Amino acid sequence: MGEIAGRRVAVLIPCYNEAATIAGVVRGFREALPAASIHVYDNNSTDGTALQAMLAGAHVERERRQGKGHVVRRMFADIDADIYVMADGDGTYAPEEAEQLIQALLSERADMAVGTRGGVRQDAGRKGHALGNRVFNAIYGFLFGPGFTDIFSGYRAFSRRFVKSFPAVSGGFEIETEMSVHAARLKLPIVELELPYGRRVEGSVSKLSTFRDGARILWMFAMLAKETRPFAMFGLFSAASLIASVAFMLPVLFEYFETGLVSRLPTWILSMSLLMMGFLLFTAGLILDSLARARTEQLHLHYVSLAETREMRRSAEFPRAVPEPRSADAA
């Protein structure tokens, strides 16, 4: 693996049926980053994508489990480098911008640099994707806070400690969302850089399904919110249950204070059940919030230990010269 400014750079390209564009993408990265190694991971393509990538000079591997998330998890586990650049194989990202992305990562001392898509509103002519991008970015900001303007960008650069501490549990296109949440969860330094976003060439078809993948992304939002912000999530359900309990309870109480009777006993039982459910949800949120904080602390310690390991490795490779003790005669 080559070195760029003393750092090993790996370009990672997940692919599925991109034979029309992958050779050009590989050649583009070879010209933009001549010292980097280029790895194409083929995800069960049937159009000769792997062969085209191999002929263009890339290291080609296969991932049998279908889905971009599975491919990214495999790439991150297999490849060891100091800097990782990830891009799609459809030719919509400009390889010549990779060096600029890396420079942003290094100059800002960040763990992830995101190439936000300058032409994402056109999104290769699919208006549904552009609208969905705006909606999902707004939902992400509401759930996890500001920090990203394009959570679905597939053009990113990472530090080694980000890659090796990223759990990667997603299976599909929601993997970019998980990356953003991982950075927000550990409060990692990130930088965004607006880069041109091209249109697909003729013969290249988007693999993204507006409704199916949109539903999977919404589900991932819910799962990540449960894992990273359980108190907020369970607190919301607890508040809803308590409000419903009070709404059912008040008419029964008014009737009791006026007549001394409880004629709507089932309503009273329902209100009490909702009241207990609200308290249980609140308690569950408190307990899960403590567990989530403990998991975050463990993940952060692992993240920090990767940096320490890197420094220790450099110290072992380049030991400091220790001056020999001077004898009394020499003095």
Disulfide bonds with the S-S distance in Angstrom:
none
